Amino acid sequence: MIVVDADRIEGLLPMEQLVEALHRAFATEVRAYERTQVPVPGGVDERLLRTMPAFGPDGRVMVKLATVFPGNRDAGLPTIQGALLIFDAHGRPTALLDAAAVTRRRTAAASALASRFLSRRDSRRLLIIGTGCLAPYLALAHATVRPIEDVIETQPDMGGTDQINGTAKLHH
C-alpha cells in the first residue's frame, strides 16, 4: 500500500488536469452513500468521526474518514482532519491519502468546473466569500478556467475585505 502525504498530493496533478479529470469522473457511475457520523468519546467538546464511502463501477472502494474536533482550534490545530483509504476491486487496500489535501484540491476543481459552465467566458474578477484554507485553491482553480485578474476575498463574520490583484498572486 502506498501512503501519499499532503506535499505529494499537491505535486501530483496540475489544477488544469484535475479540472478535466473531474469533468470525466462526474460522467461515470460512482455510488456514494450518505455519510455517517458517530460521537468520539473523551475530550471537552462534541467530537465526531465521519465516514464517507464511495464505490466505482469497476468494484473499487474509497472511504473517507474524518475527525471533527472543534477544540483543536484552541490548540492551533485543524478542526477537521482525515484520510482517504482506497481499495482495489478485490478489496485489498492500495493507498492511503491525506484527506484534507485531496478535499481542498477536489473542492476547488469542482467549483472551477461549475464556473466553466455557469460564468461568462471573459470573467476577470472572482469573489471568494470566506478566507479559510480553501480560498487560495479556489483562486488558482478558477484562474485555470477563466482569465481571472482580480480576486476579492471577504470574511463575512469578521467584516474584513482583502483584495489580491494580478494572476501572479494566484500561482504557487
Helices and strands as residue ranges (DSSP letters): E 2-4, H 6-12, H 15-25, E 31-32, E 36-39, E 48-55, E 61-68, G 70-75, E 80-87, E 93-98, H 99-118, E 125-129, H 135-145, E 150-155, E 160-165, G 167-170
